[in-house]
Amino acid sequence: MIVAIDGPAGSGKSTIARLLAVRLGFRYLDTGAMYRSVAVAALDAGTPLDDPDALGALARAVRISFEHEPGEPLPTRVLLDGRDVTAAIRTPAADRAVSPVSAAAPVRVAMVALQREIGSRADCVLEGRDIGTVVFPDAEVKVYLTATPEERASRRALDRAAAGHEADHAAVLADILRRDTHDSTREASPMRRADDAHVVDTTGLTIEQVVDRVAALVEAAR
Ligand code: DC
């Protein structure tokens, strides 16, 4: 079974998708981490961020994998050609680079192929922007998570502060609005809700309430 969780930055996708995967005993795939890994590879290699073909070649050449800590139910570490980039993919520099990288059509072709391969191996919860529309249009359950931009910015600012980065609320909100616009207006797979996705507005809901709601959708589809 495929559970597709899409939505904008800060909508709660990662938190919800992870908890849901643990509760269901499914695998979990963070597709944003894959685009972020290509962005880190591009920054490291000095690949021009405005050259889709060069970015595509890079995306096809790198090896992205996810690793479990002993005893953890889900992977917690991201490896790029065997190097741990778990922290590097969450820096402000990676945040900025990932928009042009994920807008490059050749990068998307490479990542979508990999996501389909990983998702097809076992029951899986995948989170991203285009899972229900492009990667797995036949997913049994499609959820589109939303929340107001202000709430999403508050959540991101908390994440940032917890990771030891600067977390000015106004700057985070501006970054979220910029990424929303970029992700939803780009030519290659713009972010949009699948027509048959269940929209869950997480504003004002606790994490547990959202997981319960999505788990009920999965149960109904089984
Ligand atoms: O979910 P995230 O913030 O880690 O995603 C990082 C970037 O990757 C975000 O700007 C949108 C892009 N992305 C995408 O285009 N398609 C996906 N399936 C997942 C993420």
Boltz pocket constraint, residues with backbone or C-beta under 6 A from the ligand:
constraints:
  - pocket:
      binder: B
      contacts: [[A, 9], [A, 31], [A, 32], [A, 33], [A, 35], [A, 36], [A, 95], [A, 98], [A, 99], [A, 102], [A, 103], [A, 127], [A, 128], [A, 129], [A, 130], [A, 131], [A, 179], [A, 183], [A, 189]]
      max_distance: 6.0
